[in-house]
Amino acid sequence: MKSILLTNDDGIGADGLISLRDELSRFAHVLVVAPDQNRSAISHGLTIHTRLIPEEAGPDSFSLNGTPADCVIYALEKLFIDPPDLVISGINHGANLGDDVMYSGTVAAAREAARYGIPAIAVSQEYEDGKKVRFTEGIKFMGNMVKTMLHNGLNGELLLNVNIPIGKIKGMKITRQGYREREKHFNIFEAKWNFSPPDSLISLKNELITDKMAISEGYISVTPLWRDQTDYADAQLLLESPELFFAKRSS
């Protein structure tokens, strides 16, 4: 039977985590290691000055007095003899779109798994303030998605950020990470590529809608993310013309 490590940043008792665990347990062995309390917006923080103490929270379920990334590290290094086939973080109470990906403990847990070379998914559910979060549609989608992925086999540092819209789902779209518009706009995409970005990148960037746009239109957003945060466009410009690079940044 395939194995899955399940975690989150909302805490061990969160409805999204419990609902997803119940669905995934129908076809895989699921081990849960999650924070003992809500750790939302903690990003990729690690606990280094406090002793981490796991506590049993049920069959194949542990809480940890640490961050989401701590939970993944502890599980992979202490609880698994062989790595799990997949690590899933969520379902988060609230979407993780655009710039929020930087702050999300949900995404950070999946990123930590990718650092170990284990395929990982961060999944979040949009909701309306004051209303109960509805996981039914998202749970069904995730069950089908994970079954397909496990059946086909997974390798490498796969990291997907999945966001589920409110209400009835129209379908799924592969998206790019969006960002908040600033008052002062600077077209950094062109500047990085010395004003000549590769046609393939321009085409793909124009073809993919943002994660936020997909959610607003009623589609599940699936955004592949890189663990490697090296800016290769800037690196290329620095290698070719450091003077031009710093001149553009100082203008």
WORA-V737364 format. One record per residue. RES is the residue in three letters. NEAR is the number of other C-alpha atoms within 8 Angstrom. Layout:
res=(RES RES)
near=(NEAR NEAR)
This chain:
res=(MET LYS SER ILE LEU LEU THR ASN ASP ASP GLY ILE GLY ALA ASP GLY LEU ILE SER LEU ARG ASP GLU LEU SER ARG PHE ALA HIS VAL LEU VAL VAL ALA PRO ASP GLN ASN ARG SER ALA ILE SER HIS GLY LEU THR ILE HIS THR ARG LEU ILE PRO GLU GLU ALA GLY PRO ASP SER PHE SER LEU ASN GLY THR PRO ALA ASP CYS VAL ILE TYR ALA LEU GLU LYS LEU PHE ILE ASP PRO PRO ASP LEU VAL ILE SER GLY ILE ASN HIS GLY ALA ASN LEU GLY ASP ASP VAL MET TYR SER GLY THR VAL ALA ALA ALA ARG GLU ALA ALA ARG TYR GLY ILE PRO ALA ILE ALA VAL SER GLN GLU TYR GLU ASP GLY LYS LYS VAL ARG PHE THR GLU GLY ILE LYS PHE MET GLY ASN MET VAL LYS THR MET LEU HIS ASN GLY LEU ASN GLY GLU LEU LEU LEU ASN VAL ASN ILE PRO ILE GLY LYS ILE LYS GLY MET LYS ILE THR ARG GLN GLY TYR ARG GLU ARG GLU LYS HIS PHE ASN ILE PHE GLU ALA LYS TRP ASN PHE SER PRO PRO ASP SER LEU ILE SER LEU LYS ASN GLU LEU ILE THR ASP LYS MET ALA ILE SER GLU GLY TYR ILE SER VAL THR PRO LEU TRP ARG ASP GLN THR ASP TYR ALA ASP ALA GLN LEU LEU LEU GLU SER PRO GLU LEU PHE PHE ALA LYS ARG SER SER)
near=(5 9 11 13 13 15 17 17 16 13 12 14 7 8 6 11 15 9 10 11 11 8 10 11 9 6 8 10 10 12 10 11 15 15 19 10 8 8 12 10 7 10 12 12 7 8 9 5 4 5 5 8 6 8 7 8 8 6 5 7 10 13 13 14 10 11 16 17 13 10 15 13 10 9 11 9 7 6 7 9 4 4 7 11 11 13 15 13 17 15 12 15 11 8 11 10 11 12 10 8 9 6 10 14 17 16 13 12 17 15 11 11 14 15 9 7 10 16 15 16 14 16 14 14 16 12 13 8 4 4 6 6 9 8 9 6 10 9 11 9 8 8 10 8 8 8 9 8 9 11 6 6 6 9 8 8 12 12 15 11 13 12 16 15 14 11 7 7 11 7 7 8 9 9 13 11 10 10 6 6 5 5 4 4 6 4 6 6 7 10 9 11 13 8 7 6 11 7 6 6 8 9 8 8 8 7 6 9 10 11 16 10 8 14 13 8 6 13 14 15 16 13 12 10 7 6 9 4 5 4 6 6 8 10 8 9 14 9 7 6 8 9 6 8 11 8 8 8 6 5 4)
